[in-house]
Amino acid sequence: MSERRVAILALAAFLAASCSATSAPPPAAKPTTYAPPATAATKVAPPPAETSPLAKDWKSYGGTAYFGCPKEFSVSKSALEDIRPKVFDPKTGQFASPGMPMIPADENVTGGICALSNTVDDMKVVYVITTSKPAHAPEPEVTKTTAYLFDLKSNQPLATKELQPPTPDLKLTAANQWRLAATRTGVAWIDAFTDGHAATAAPRTVILSNTDLSMMWNDAQPGQVWQDVLSFQRNTTVGKTSGAELRLPTGEPVFQDNDIWTVDTELSDGPDKLVKLTRSDSSTTFYDLNSKSVIKFGDSDRISGGELIATLSDGKLFVDGRGSNSSQFGFGVWNLRTQQWDLLKSRNEATKMAIAKLTFFGDRLYVTYTGGTLSVIALPAANQVASSWSVRPFGRISGWTLVCRGETSAGGDCKEIVLVQDEDGHYPGPWT
């Protein structure tokens, strides 16, 4: 029997069998059996509409994709061109360029940064631009920092505001220290002000409103920022360095725990928004921003190990602990709707499968074995539906699916990433 056939049969057998759990055992389910790929010709959908390959620096935010607006402040006379954003319009399938600030003729650009805000239905972009006005005796050189707010409907700014420290005892930090990050209510301006003393004495995170550029709220610490949540290192016991607080982009505190070691990332897909956190005992917790509560996996609120890989797709949370040195967890798919494991494998079981790479999207596991063979497994039945793929979907934005092309080796990167238009709300792939 060939190595490929052995690998496929082995995975199907493991996925169909009952398994032990590191958090909570999965609910009793009807036995599943391996179903070999159909030999009859598969009905192929017409070629879907798709974009050209995305730029290398593409990012996703607020239900769309974009490029430009690098995270670092650009200190350059050509900063407006260096940071220039292009935002994907799901309705047209094209990338659109927002309007750009018009700088007064007697001022010279010295640097800039930008970030998106709001959502795809009414996307905004905020620019923070530094300029200098040359000295003309007896007048000295004048430097200025100005914020500009645009949407995608007009080349004229919705608001323009010169940015000044909120109190006389504060001053602007050096512009090359600034970061600007996107949120739903405005942009987070990080490390903007200082009093020249303690790093947390001045407002280190300031939210500029995406309606009028006013300073909505601020925090004394530099925050980690995602579109739906900001995190701050915070402990209720003086002198302790662990602990974290989560705040919504409105400024509302929603979660604080002294046992949190790191806030790792936000996972967002459609209506679902989770925050992945690592605890001081190297276990992993997921916080649900919708319910404002920690997810419980059966009777436990944590999964063994840190540095776990996690993705979110169609109301399912995929967690992979195989690469963690501190985890006894294998991999599994937790159903946020039923509050049950659709699939759960212990570390021991996962090790026996000889899997080199494992990804999840749309109730499909995309498996690359150590021998180089491939398999696509459909959940929850754990049936193989394909023995190879040339493209692999991995994420969604509004009405479109992000697709990896040219992934030819175990652990290899995508040669190209394109956006493919959905059909009937789903990716129009060969195993829908």
N, C-alpha and C positions, 0 to 999 in steps of 0.2 A: 504494500500500500504506500502511496507517495507521501512525502512529508507534508505537503499541502493538505491532502485529504485527512491525514491524522490530526493536524492542527485544527481544522475546521470542526471535525467530529468532537475533538476534545473540548473546544470552547462551547459548542452547543450542549454537550453533556453537562458541563459545569453550570452553564446559565440555566438549564432546565431543572437542576437538582436543588433541593433545599439546602440552606447554608447557615453557618453560624454567624452571629452578629457581634460587633464590638460595641454598639450602642444599645440596640434593642432588636430582638428577633423580628423578622418580617411576619406579617399575618399569614395564617394558613391559606394556601391557594391550591387550586386544582393543578395536578401535574401537567407539565408542558413537555412536548416532545420535539425532537429535531425534525425540521422540515427541509429537505434539500431544495436547492434552487429549481424553479420550474424549467422544464426543458422546452416548453412551448415558446414561441416567439413573443417577446414582451412588446406591448403597445407603446410606441414612442410618441411623446407629445411633440408638437411643432416646436422648432427652435424658439426659445423665449427671448424677449427683448432684454438686452444687457448693455452695460456701459463698457467703455474702454477700460483697460487696467487702471486701477487707482494709483495715485501718486504714492511714493514710498512713505511720505510723512502723513498719510491719511489718518484721521481719527473719527470716532463716532461720538455724537452728543445729541441729546434731546430728540431722538427719533430720526436723525439724519446722519450723514457723513460729511466731512469737510477736510480741507488741508490748508496750510498756512497757520497763522497765529501760533508760532512756536512758544514754548513755555518760558524760555529765557528772554529777558529784555534785550533788544537789539540796539547796541550803541553804535549808531552809524548815521551819516547824512542821508543814506538811501533807505532808512528804516521803513518808510511807508511801503516801499516795494519789497523789502525783505520779509515783512510780516503779512503781506496782503492775503486775506482769506478768500477761499472759494467754497461755497456751501451747496450741497446737493439738494436739488428741488425734486422731491418724489413725484410731483405731478407731471413734470416735463421730462424727467430722466436726464437733466443736464445740470452742470455745476454753474452757479450764479455768483457774480462778484458783488458784494455790498458796496455802497458808496464809500468814498475815501475822504478824510478830512482835507479841507482847503486851508492851507497855512498862510497867514498874512504875508504880504510881499516883503515886509521889512524884518521877518523872522527866518531863522535857519533851523531846520530840523536837526536835532542832535541824537535822537533815539526814539524808540517806541515799542509798544507791546499791545496785543489785542486778545480778546476772548469772546466767545459766544455767550448768549444768555437766552432765557425763556425756552420755548419748545418749537418744533418744526412748523406748527400752525402759524406762528408769528415770531419767527426767529429774529433775534437782535444781535448786534455786534457792538462791543465797546472798545474803543481805542484809547490808550493813554500815551500821549505824545509829549516829548520834551523839546523845547525850542530855546534858541538864544537870539537876542537882539544885540548886534554889535555895539560896542561903546562909541559914542560920539561926544567928545569933550564939550562941556563938562559932565555929560551924562555917562554913567558907567554901563557896562554890559548888563543886560537884563535877561535872566533865565526864567522860564515859565513851564509849568506842567498843566496840560489841558486834556480833559476827557471829552470824547465825542461818542454819541449814541446814534446808531443807524439801524434801520430794518432793511429788508430785501425789496421793499416796494418803491423806494425813492432814493435818489442820489443826494438828497438834502438831509442833514442831521436832524434827528428828533430833539436832541438836546446837546448843548455844549456848555462845559463848566470848567473854569480854572480851579485846579485842586490845591487847597491850602491846608496846613495843619489845623486840626479842630480847636486847639488851645495854644495860647502864646508860648507856653513852655516847651512845645514840641517843634521839631523841624523835620523836613523830608530827609530820608536816608538817601544814600547814593543810588541813583536810578538802576545801576547794574545789579543791585540786590533785589529788585522788585520781581514779583511773580503775579500773574493775573490768571485767575481760574474761573471756569464757567459754572454757574448754578442757575436754578430755575427763576430766582427772583432778581438776580443781579450778578455782577462779577465780584469775586473775592480778590481784593488787593492785599497781597501778603508782604510784610516787612516794609511798609510804606513810611512809618514815622518812628522817631526816636527822641528820647530826652537826653541822649548822650550817656546814659548810665545802664541800668539793668535791661536785659533783653526783653523782659516781660512787663516793664513799667509802662511803656507806651502802647497804644493800640497796634498790635502786630497783624491783625486780620481785620480788614474793613470791607464791608459790603456796599458797593455802589449800585444804587437802584437802577433797574433796566427800564424805568419810566422817565426819571428826571436827573439821574446821576447823583442824587443826594446820598449822604452816608447813612444807610438804614440802621446798621448796628455794627458794633465792633467787639473784638475780644483781645485780651492782653497777650495771648499766645499766638504764634504762627500756626495756622491750622493746616490739616490735610483736607483737600477739597475734592468732592465729586458732585455730580449734577444735582443729587437729591439730599446730600448730607455733608456736613463738615465734622471733623473730629479734632479733639484737643487732648493733649496729655494732661490728665487731671486726677488727683487723688484727694479724698476728703481728710486724710491724715497728713498733717504737716511733716515734710521731710521725706515722704515716700515718693518714689519716681515712677512706679507703675500706675496703672489706672487710666481711664479714658472717659471722655464725655462726648456724646453725639448731639449735634444741634442741626435742626432743619435750616434750609436757606432763609427762612423767615426769622431765624434767631432763636426759635423755640428749643430749649433743651428737652431731649426725649429719652436719654439713656445715660447712666453713669455707673461705672463698675470699677472698684479699686483693684480687681484681679486681672484686668485686661493688660496684656503686655504690648500688643501692637494692634492697630486697626489697619487691616490689610488692603481692602478694596470694597467698592460697591459693585454688586451684580445687579444688572437691570435688563429686563426683557418684558416688553409690553407693560401690563399693569404691575408686574412683580418687581420689587426693589428690596434687595437684601444687602446687609453689611457683613462681611467676613472678618472675624476677630480671633486673635490668638491669645489664649490665657497664659498666666504665669506657669502653669503646670504643663505647657506645650500641648494643650488640647485646643480644639477649634470650636467656636460658637458662631451661629448665624443669627443676626438680628433682623427682624421683619419691620421695615419702615411703615408698611400699611397698617399692620395690627399694633405697632409699637410694642413688640414683645420679642423675646428670644424664642427661636424655634425649638421645640422639643421633639426629639427623635425617639418615639416611644416614651420611656420613662426617664430619658436623659436629655440634658440640654447642651451636650457637647459630644464631639467625635474625637477619638484618640489621635494625638499627634498634631504637630504644627507643619507649616509649609505644604498644606494640602492644596491640590489643584481643584478648583470648583468652577462650574459654569451653570448658567440658568437658561432653560429653553422650554417654552410652552408649558409653564407651570411646573416644571420638573427641575430639581436641583441635582446635578451630577457632581459627585465628590470622588476624587481619586487620591488615595493615600500611599500608592505604591512607591512613590519617590521620596517619601518622608522617612528620615532615620529614626524618628521618635514615635511612629504610628504603628498600631497593630491592625489598622483598618486597611482593607483591600480597596474595593471601590463599590459604589452603589448609586442608585437613582431614587431620590426621595420625592414623592408626589405631594406637592403643597396643597392640593385640593382634597385628597383622601386622607392625608396625614399618615401615609404608609410608605414602606419601601416597595417600589416596583421591581427593584433588583438590589441584592446585597450580597457581597462576597467578602470573606475574611482575608486577612493578609496571606495566610497559608494557601487558601484556595487560589487567590490571584497569582501567587508566585508560580504555582504549578501550570498556569495557562501559557507561560512563555510569551507574554505580550510585550512588544517593544514600544508601541504607541497606542493610546486609546483616547478617542474623543467622542463627544455626545452632542447630538443636535436633532430636534424634532422626533423624539422617540426612536432614534437610531444610534447604535454604537458603531463607530468606524474603527476597526481593529487592524493593526499591523503587527504580525507575529515576528519573533526574533529571526525566523528563517526567511522573512521577506514576503510571505503570503498575506493576503488581505481577506477581510470578511466584513460584511455589513449585516448587523444583527438588529432585528426589529423587536422592540419591547411593547407590551409586557410578555408577549408569547415566547420571546427568545428564539425566534426563527431566523435562519440566515436567508436574506433576500437578495444578496449579491455577493460575488466572490472577488470583486475588484471595483475600483472607481477611478474615473479620470478627473472628476471635479468633486469637491466636498463642501457642502454648505456648513457654515459655522456660526452665523449670526443674522439677526434681522433688524431692519429699520422699517420705516413706514411704507408697507406695501412692496418691499424689496428684500432680497436675501443676499447676504455677503457670501461669496463663494471662493474657495481656494482652488487654484488650477496649478498643475505641474508639481504636485506633491508626490515625488517618485521614490523616496527612500525613507526608511524608518527614522523618525525624528527630523526629517527634512523640512525646510521652510517652503512656503508657497512661492512658486515662481511669479505668479500673478494673482491679484485679488480683484474680482469684478463684482458688480451689483447686478443681480438677475431679478427681473420683475416677477412678482408672485402671481399665481393664478388661483382664483377662488380662495385667497387668503393664505396660500401655502407655496413653498418652493416647488416649481414644476419639474422636479427631478425624476429619475427613472424608477424610484421606489417610494412613491407617495402613498 
